[in-house]
Amino acid sequence: MTWEPLSTSEEMRAAEAAYPGPTLELMERAGKGVADEILARYPEARRVAVWCGTGANGGDGLVVAAELLRAGREPAVRLLGPEEKVSGDAAAVLARAKEVGVPFAEEHGAADLAVDALFGTGFSGKPRPDAERAILELNEGSVPVVSVDLPSGVDASTGKVTGVAVEADVTVTFHTPKVGHAVAPGRFHAGEVVVVDIGLAEARTRIRRATAGILALVPRRTERDNKYTAGSVLVVGGSRGLTGAPSLTSEAALRAGAGIVTACVPASLNLVLEQRLVEVMTRPCPDEDGALVPDAADEILVAAERAGAVALGPGLGRTDGTRALVGFLLDRLDRPVVLDADGLWALAGHLDWVFSRDAPTVLTPHAGELARLLGRSSAWVAANRLDAVQSGADDTGAVVLLKGADTLVAAPGRSSRVADLGNPGLATAGSGDVLTGVVAAFLAKGLEGSLAATAAAAACGAASWIAAERHGQAGMIARDVVEALSPALSA
């Protein structure tokens, strides 16, 4: 499997509407699935506080309470709102819960576990004051929290958290994971996500998450290949104090399967790069005070003639000269370009440089870099990651890879993809330079821009786990990931 579906609220409503049987069956299966998970995961939890809203999610919670009572646990339900507001299937399970003797309480006493069934996939916006107080009380408790379908306060379709949201230890969801489980900030509230099958038809969703299976789409070297047909990459970067960045990008491109890599670097730093890079050919280019200047363009364009893709920006430096060089190269290069780091700095205020290109372009910003390109704040990007990455793609006409735990990839006019296979060890200096090299290698191998970016994020994610096994996550460095790329792609 290459992709995993991530449902939105609308897609879940459509899936439930297509179910041929009574929808009450779905609620009963959902609640039983949550209860089964609680019984298996928390065998010592006797007293369970169940917080229920008045909608369908609350109905799921009422089924949970009844199932826990039947299993010999001691649930207590706190209904957030008057009973007369409970309708439909939720009203039916409310009546049943009362019939079997599920206790209801105005306030919760001591508990070993809390169940959050306040809001589900239909929620968006900011919780009302009474719901906000309930969420804060849940978060301030000292017991584990299991959320039903989604942590209350998280938008299922976007991952947005406008007000407060439950901090769950476990989220038990139904049919498929939701976008809000995968995309930050929602993903940081969900804890471990468990998916329960409730009998709906196979999901077809607009937003999907890459699995490790995507790596099978990356062309491997064959007997017919030579170093150029395996993928030729040109790296343009480096400046005084920043020779590590192009080195990591170049080595990552090789470890990702490129057959040959050339690095165009400042002439005054060429000896440093030659000593660092054994398998990479360096090409000294005109510079001033250790930074490339516009006069370097001719040398770079000649070197690009045999390249399948160009990585532009790692360690390039931030001067008027490097900005002019980036603009000139983007106008002249007729092959795929991945633009990162100082290349993105140069692009700010000049998005037309990318939009006017005929050849594919991939941008790989972190939140701060994307904010600068869009003229927004980093806080806005962090809170609206799906909107931000799609805006970046639409405004530049390029594929945009927004880095983060929930790495997102968007192309103009197309739905985003999530590539979140990595571990926290990737939060280290240089990991972005490694990613740039992998994207460049995959572009050089002929992958379309969106697929190259998504597969590159997945490859770095897979490599991060191999690196963690070898070195541990706590002190992982970017070179550990570079070394692990070949094993990750050879599996």
C-alpha positions as CSV (number, residue, x, y, z in Angstrom):
1,M,0.0,0.0,0.0
2,T,1.4,3.4,-1.0
3,W,-1.2,5.7,0.5
4,E,-3.4,5.7,3.6
5,P,-6.7,7.6,3.5
6,L,-7.2,10.5,5.8
7,S,-10.9,11.5,6.1
8,T,-12.4,14.9,6.5
9,S,-15.7,15.5,8.4
10,E,-17.6,15.7,5.1
11,E,-16.1,12.5,3.9
12,M,-17.1,10.7,7.1
13,R,-20.6,12.0,6.8
14,A,-20.8,10.7,3.2
15,A,-19.4,7.3,4.3
16,E,-22.0,6.9,7.0
17,A,-24.8,8.1,4.7
18,A,-23.9,5.3,2.3
19,Y,-24.1,2.6,5.0
20,P,-27.0,0.3,4.0
21,G,-28.1,-0.5,7.6
22,P,-29.3,1.5,10.6
23,T,-26.8,4.1,11.6
24,L,-27.4,3.1,15.2
25,E,-25.4,0.0,14.4
26,L,-22.4,2.2,13.6
27,M,-22.7,4.0,16.9
28,E,-22.9,0.8,18.8
29,R,-19.8,-0.6,17.0
30,A,-17.9,2.5,17.6
31,G,-18.6,2.6,21.3
32,K,-17.9,-1.0,21.7
33,G,-14.6,-0.6,19.9
34,V,-13.6,2.2,22.3
35,A,-14.6,0.1,25.3
36,D,-12.7,-2.9,24.1
37,E,-9.6,-0.8,23.7
38,I,-9.9,0.6,27.2
39,L,-10.5,-2.8,28.7
40,A,-7.4,-4.2,27.0
41,R,-5.1,-1.2,27.5
42,Y,-6.1,-0.2,31.0
43,P,-7.0,-3.4,32.9
44,E,-6.5,-1.8,36.3
45,A,-8.7,1.2,35.6
46,R,-11.9,0.5,37.7
47,R,-13.5,4.0,37.9
48,V,-13.9,5.7,34.6
49,A,-15.2,9.3,34.1
50,V,-17.0,9.5,30.8
51,W,-17.6,13.1,29.5
52,C,-20.3,13.2,26.9
53,G,-21.6,15.9,24.6
54,T,-25.1,16.0,23.4
55,G,-24.3,15.0,19.8
56,A,-23.2,11.8,18.1
57,N,-19.8,11.7,19.8
58,G,-21.6,11.8,23.1
59,G,-23.7,8.9,21.9
60,D,-20.6,6.9,21.3
61,G,-19.5,7.8,24.8
62,L,-22.7,6.6,26.3
63,V,-22.2,3.2,24.5
64,V,-18.7,3.1,26.0
65,A,-20.1,3.7,29.5
66,A,-22.7,0.9,29.1
67,E,-20.1,-1.5,27.8
68,L,-17.7,-0.7,30.6
69,L,-20.5,-1.3,33.2
70,R,-21.3,-4.6,31.5
71,A,-17.6,-5.6,31.9
72,G,-17.6,-4.9,35.6
73,R,-16.0,-1.4,35.6
74,E,-17.5,1.6,37.3
75,P,-18.3,4.3,34.8
76,A,-19.9,7.6,35.6
77,V,-21.3,9.8,32.8
78,R,-21.2,13.6,32.9
79,L,-23.5,15.0,30.2
80,L,-22.5,18.4,28.9
81,G,-25.9,19.9,28.3
82,P,-29.5,19.1,28.9
83,E,-30.9,15.7,28.0
84,E,-33.6,17.2,25.8
85,K,-30.8,18.3,23.4
86,V,-29.8,14.7,22.8
87,S,-31.5,13.4,19.6
88,G,-31.4,10.7,17.0
89,D,-29.2,7.7,17.6
90,A,-27.6,9.4,20.7
91,A,-31.1,9.7,22.3
92,A,-31.6,6.0,21.8
93,V,-28.4,5.0,23.5
94,L,-29.0,7.5,26.3
95,A,-32.3,5.7,27.0
96,R,-30.5,2.3,27.0
97,A,-27.7,3.6,29.2
98,K,-30.3,4.6,31.8
99,E,-32.1,1.3,31.5
100,V,-29.0,-0.7,32.3
101,G,-28.1,1.5,35.2
102,V,-25.2,3.6,33.9
103,P,-24.6,6.3,36.7
104,F,-24.9,10.0,35.7
105,A,-23.2,12.7,37.8
106,E,-23.2,16.5,37.9
107,E,-19.5,16.3,38.9
108,H,-16.9,13.6,38.6
109,G,-15.4,12.1,41.7
110,A,-12.1,10.2,41.8
111,A,-11.3,8.3,38.7
112,D,-8.6,6.0,37.2
113,L,-9.3,7.0,33.6
114,A,-11.2,9.7,31.7
115,V,-13.1,9.3,28.4
116,D,-13.5,12.4,26.2
117,A,-16.7,12.1,24.1
118,L,-17.5,15.8,24.0
119,F,-17.0,16.5,20.3
120,G,-16.3,14.4,17.2
121,T,-15.7,14.9,13.5
122,G,-18.5,17.5,13.2
123,F,-16.7,20.0,15.4
124,S,-15.1,23.2,14.1
125,G,-14.2,26.6,15.5
126,K,-13.9,27.4,19.2
127,P,-15.5,25.5,22.0
128,R,-18.3,27.2,23.9
129,P,-17.4,28.4,27.5
130,D,-19.0,25.3,29.2
131,A,-17.1,23.0,26.8
132,E,-13.9,24.9,27.3
133,R,-14.2,24.5,31.1
134,A,-14.8,20.7,30.6
135,I,-11.7,20.4,28.3
136,L,-9.6,22.3,30.8
137,E,-10.7,20.1,33.6
138,L,-9.9,17.0,31.5
139,N,-6.4,18.4,30.7
140,E,-5.7,19.3,34.3
141,G,-6.6,15.8,35.6
142,S,-3.9,13.4,36.7
143,V,-5.4,10.3,34.9
144,P,-5.0,9.0,31.3
145,V,-7.5,10.4,28.8
146,V,-9.0,8.3,25.9
147,S,-10.6,10.5,23.2
148,V,-13.5,9.1,21.2
149,D,-12.9,9.6,17.5
150,L,-11.0,12.9,17.9
151,P,-9.7,15.0,20.8
152,S,-12.4,17.5,21.5
153,G,-11.5,20.9,20.2
154,V,-9.6,19.6,17.2
155,D,-11.0,20.2,13.7
156,A,-11.2,16.8,12.0
157,S,-10.8,18.2,8.5
158,T,-7.8,20.5,9.1
159,G,-6.1,19.8,12.4
160,K,-6.8,23.3,13.5
161,V,-7.2,24.1,17.2
162,T,-8.9,27.5,17.5
163,G,-9.4,27.5,21.3
164,V,-8.5,24.8,23.8
165,A,-8.4,21.1,22.9
166,V,-8.1,17.8,24.9
167,E,-4.6,16.4,25.4
168,A,-5.4,12.7,24.8
169,D,-3.1,9.8,25.6
170,V,-5.0,7.6,23.2
171,T,-7.5,8.4,20.5
172,V,-9.8,5.6,19.2
173,T,-11.2,6.6,15.9
174,F,-13.4,4.9,13.3
175,H,-13.1,3.7,9.7
176,T,-10.0,5.7,8.9
177,P,-7.7,8.2,10.6
178,K,-8.8,11.8,10.2
179,V,-6.9,14.7,8.7
180,G,-6.9,16.2,12.2
181,H,-5.0,13.2,13.6
182,A,-2.2,13.7,11.2
183,V,-1.9,17.5,10.7
184,A,-0.5,19.8,13.4
185,P,-1.5,21.2,15.8
186,G,-4.2,18.5,16.0
187,R,-1.7,15.6,15.8
188,F,0.0,16.9,18.9
189,H,-3.3,16.4,20.9
190,A,-4.2,12.9,19.6
191,G,-1.6,10.8,21.4
192,E,-1.6,7.3,20.0
193,V,-4.3,6.8,17.3
194,V,-6.1,3.5,17.1
195,V,-8.4,2.8,14.2
196,V,-11.5,0.6,14.7
197,D,-13.4,-0.9,11.7
198,I,-17.1,-0.2,12.1
199,G,-18.2,-1.7,8.8
200,L,-18.1,1.2,6.3
201,A,-17.2,0.8,2.7
202,E,-13.6,1.4,1.6
203,A,-12.6,5.0,1.9
204,R,-11.7,7.3,-1.0
205,T,-10.3,10.5,0.5
206,R,-9.0,13.7,-0.9
207,I,-6.0,14.0,1.4
208,R,-3.8,10.9,1.9
209,R,-0.8,9.9,4.0
210,A,2.2,8.3,2.4
211,T,3.3,4.9,3.7
212,A,6.7,3.3,3.4
213,G,5.3,1.7,0.2
214,I,5.9,4.9,-1.7
215,L,9.6,4.1,-1.7
216,A,9.0,1.3,-4.1
217,L,8.1,4.0,-6.7
218,V,11.6,5.4,-6.6
219,P,13.7,4.1,-9.6
220,R,16.6,1.9,-8.5
221,R,19.8,1.5,-10.4
222,T,19.8,-1.3,-12.9
223,E,22.5,-3.1,-15.0
224,R,21.7,-0.8,-17.9
225,D,22.5,2.4,-15.9
226,N,25.6,4.5,-15.8
227,K,26.3,7.3,-13.4
228,Y,24.3,9.8,-15.5
229,T,21.3,7.7,-16.2
230,A,21.1,6.8,-12.5
231,G,20.5,10.5,-11.8
232,S,22.8,13.4,-12.1
233,V,22.5,16.2,-9.5
234,L,24.0,19.7,-9.4
235,V,24.2,21.4,-6.0
236,V,24.7,25.1,-5.8
237,G,25.5,26.5,-2.4
238,G,28.1,27.1,0.3
239,S,29.5,30.2,1.8
240,R,31.9,31.1,4.6
241,G,30.8,29.3,7.7
242,L,28.2,27.2,5.8
243,T,30.2,24.6,4.0
244,G,28.4,21.8,5.8
245,A,25.0,22.5,4.2
246,P,26.1,21.7,0.5
247,S,28.2,18.8,1.8
248,L,25.1,17.2,3.4
249,T,23.0,17.9,0.4
250,S,25.5,16.4,-2.0
251,E,26.1,13.3,0.1
252,A,22.4,12.8,0.7
253,A,21.8,12.9,-3.1
254,L,24.4,10.1,-3.6
255,R,23.0,8.0,-0.7
256,A,19.5,8.4,-2.2
257,G,20.7,6.8,-5.4
258,A,22.0,9.6,-7.6
259,G,24.8,8.3,-9.8
260,I,26.8,11.5,-9.9
261,V,26.8,14.8,-8.0
262,T,28.6,18.0,-8.8
263,A,28.8,20.9,-6.4
264,C,29.2,24.5,-7.6
265,V,30.8,26.3,-4.7
266,P,32.7,29.5,-3.9
267,A,36.2,29.3,-5.4
268,S,37.7,30.6,-2.1
269,L,36.2,27.6,-0.3
270,N,36.8,25.0,-2.9
271,L,39.7,23.3,-1.1
272,V,37.5,22.9,2.0
273,L,34.7,21.2,0.0
274,E,37.2,19.0,-1.9
275,Q,38.5,17.7,1.4
276,R,35.0,17.1,2.8
277,L,33.5,15.5,-0.3
278,V,35.4,12.5,-1.7
279,E,32.7,11.2,-4.1
280,V,31.4,14.6,-5.2
281,M,33.0,16.7,-7.9
282,T,33.4,20.3,-6.9
283,R,33.4,23.2,-9.4
284,P,34.9,26.5,-8.1
285,C,32.9,29.5,-9.0
286,P,33.5,33.3,-8.7
287,D,32.8,34.6,-5.2
288,E,33.3,37.6,-3.0
289,D,34.1,37.2,0.7
290,G,33.2,33.6,0.6
291,A,29.8,34.0,-1.1
292,L,28.9,33.3,-4.7
293,V,28.3,36.3,-6.9
294,P,26.2,36.8,-10.1
295,D,29.3,36.2,-12.2
296,A,29.1,32.6,-11.1
297,A,26.0,32.0,-13.2
298,D,27.8,31.1,-16.4
299,E,29.9,28.4,-14.7
300,I,26.8,27.1,-13.0
301,L,24.7,26.9,-16.2
302,V,27.5,25.0,-17.9
303,A,27.6,22.5,-15.1
304,A,23.8,22.2,-15.2
305,E,23.9,21.0,-18.8
306,R,24.5,17.4,-17.7
307,A,22.4,17.5,-14.6
308,G,19.0,16.0,-14.2
309,A,18.1,18.3,-11.3
310,V,19.6,21.2,-9.4
311,A,19.6,21.8,-5.7
312,L,19.8,25.5,-5.2
313,G,20.4,27.3,-1.9
314,P,22.0,25.1,0.8
315,G,24.4,27.3,2.7
316,L,24.4,29.8,-0.2
317,G,24.5,32.9,2.1
318,R,22.3,36.0,2.2
319,T,23.7,38.8,0.2
320,D,22.5,41.0,-2.6
321,G,24.7,39.1,-4.9
322,T,23.3,35.7,-3.9
323,R,19.7,37.0,-4.3
324,A,20.6,38.3,-7.8
325,L,22.2,34.9,-8.6
326,V,19.1,32.9,-7.6
327,G,16.8,35.1,-9.7
328,F,19.1,34.7,-12.7
329,L,19.4,31.0,-12.4
330,L,15.7,30.4,-11.9
331,D,15.1,32.3,-15.1
332,R,17.8,30.4,-17.1
333,L,17.7,26.8,-15.7
334,D,15.6,24.6,-17.9
335,R,15.5,21.6,-15.6
336,P,13.9,20.7,-12.3
337,V,15.1,22.8,-9.3
338,V,14.6,22.2,-5.6
339,L,15.0,25.5,-3.7
340,D,15.8,25.5,-0.1
341,A,17.3,27.5,2.8
342,D,19.1,30.7,1.5
343,G,17.5,30.1,-1.9
344,L,14.1,30.5,-0.2
345,W,15.4,33.7,1.5
346,A,16.3,35.1,-1.9
347,L,12.9,34.2,-3.3
348,A,10.9,36.2,-0.7
349,G,9.2,39.1,-2.5
350,H,10.0,37.6,-5.9
351,L,7.5,34.7,-6.2
352,D,7.2,35.5,-9.9
353,W,10.7,34.0,-10.4
354,V,9.3,30.6,-9.7
355,F,5.8,31.1,-11.2
356,S,7.3,32.0,-14.6
357,R,9.4,28.8,-14.8
358,D,8.5,26.1,-17.3
359,A,10.5,23.4,-15.6
360,P,9.4,21.8,-12.3
361,T,10.2,23.6,-9.1
362,V,10.1,22.2,-5.5
363,L,10.3,24.5,-2.5
364,T,11.1,22.9,0.9
365,P,10.5,25.6,3.6
366,H,10.0,25.2,7.3
367,A,7.2,27.2,8.9
368,G,9.2,30.4,9.3
369,E,10.5,30.3,5.7
370,L,7.0,29.7,4.3
371,A,5.6,32.5,6.4
372,R,8.2,34.9,4.9
373,L,7.3,33.8,1.4
374,L,3.5,34.4,2.1
375,G,3.9,37.6,4.0
376,R,2.3,36.0,7.1
377,S,3.5,35.2,10.6
378,S,5.1,31.9,11.6
379,A,2.3,31.5,14.2
380,W,-0.3,31.7,11.4
381,V,1.5,29.0,9.4
382,A,1.8,26.8,12.5
383,A,-2.0,27.1,13.2
384,N,-3.1,26.7,9.6
385,R,-0.6,24.3,8.0
386,L,-2.9,22.9,5.3
387,D,-4.1,26.3,4.2
388,A,-0.5,27.6,4.3
389,V,1.1,24.9,2.2
390,Q,-1.7,25.1,-0.4
391,S,-1.4,28.9,-0.5
392,G,2.4,28.5,-1.0
393,A,1.8,26.1,-3.9
394,D,-0.9,28.2,-5.5
395,D,1.0,31.5,-5.1
396,T,4.3,30.2,-6.6
397,G,3.1,27.6,-9.1
398,A,5.5,25.2,-7.5
399,V,5.3,22.0,-5.4
400,V,5.8,23.1,-1.7
401,L,7.0,20.7,0.9
402,L,6.3,22.2,4.4
403,K,8.7,20.5,6.8
404,G,7.6,19.4,10.3
405,A,6.5,16.3,12.2
406,D,3.5,16.2,9.8
407,T,5.5,17.1,6.6
408,L,3.0,18.3,4.0
409,V,3.3,18.4,0.3
410,A,1.1,20.5,-2.0
411,A,1.0,21.2,-5.7
412,P,-1.0,24.0,-7.3
413,G,-4.7,23.1,-7.5
414,R,-4.2,19.6,-6.0
415,S,-4.9,18.1,-2.6
416,S,-2.1,18.0,-0.1
417,R,-0.3,14.8,1.0
418,V,1.1,14.0,4.4
419,A,4.5,12.3,4.9
420,D,5.0,11.8,8.6
421,L,7.1,8.7,8.8
422,G,10.0,10.2,10.7
423,N,10.9,10.4,14.4
424,P,11.9,13.4,16.7
425,G,15.6,12.7,16.0
426,L,15.1,14.6,12.7
427,A,14.8,17.8,14.7
428,T,18.5,18.6,14.3
429,A,20.6,21.0,12.2
430,G,21.2,19.8,8.7
431,S,18.2,17.5,8.3
432,G,16.7,20.0,5.9
433,D,19.8,19.9,3.8
434,V,19.6,16.1,3.7
435,L,16.0,16.3,2.5
436,T,17.0,18.7,-0.2
437,G,19.5,16.3,-1.6
438,V,17.0,13.4,-1.6
439,V,14.4,15.5,-3.4
440,A,17.0,16.5,-6.0
441,A,18.1,12.8,-6.5
442,F,14.5,11.7,-7.0
443,L,13.8,14.6,-9.4
444,A,17.0,13.6,-11.3
445,K,15.6,10.0,-11.5
446,G,12.6,11.4,-13.3
447,L,9.9,11.5,-10.6
448,E,7.3,14.2,-10.9
449,G,7.7,17.0,-8.4
450,S,5.0,16.2,-5.9
451,L,5.9,12.5,-5.9
452,A,9.6,13.3,-5.6
453,A,9.0,15.6,-2.6
454,T,6.7,13.2,-0.8
455,A,8.9,10.1,-1.5
456,A,11.9,12.1,-0.3
457,A,10.2,13.0,3.0
458,A,9.2,9.3,3.4
459,A,12.8,8.2,2.7
460,C,14.2,10.6,5.3
461,G,11.6,9.3,7.7
462,A,12.4,5.7,7.1
463,A,16.1,6.5,7.4
464,S,15.6,8.3,10.7
465,W,14.4,5.0,12.3
466,I,17.4,3.1,11.1
467,A,19.6,5.9,12.4
468,A,17.8,5.8,15.7
469,E,18.5,2.1,16.0
470,R,22.2,2.7,15.4
471,H,22.7,5.9,17.4
472,G,19.5,6.5,19.5
473,Q,17.2,9.5,18.9
474,A,18.6,11.7,21.6
475,G,21.8,12.6,19.8
476,M,21.1,11.8,16.2
477,I,22.8,14.1,13.7
478,A,22.1,14.8,10.1
479,R,25.0,12.6,8.9
480,D,23.4,9.6,10.7
481,V,20.4,10.1,8.5
482,V,22.6,10.3,5.4
483,E,24.3,7.0,6.2
484,A,20.9,5.4,6.7
485,L,19.4,6.5,3.4
486,S,20.8,3.6,1.3
487,P,19.6,0.9,3.7
488,A,16.2,2.6,3.9
489,L,15.9,2.6,0.1
490,S,17.3,-0.9,-0.3
491,A,14.7,-2.6,2.0
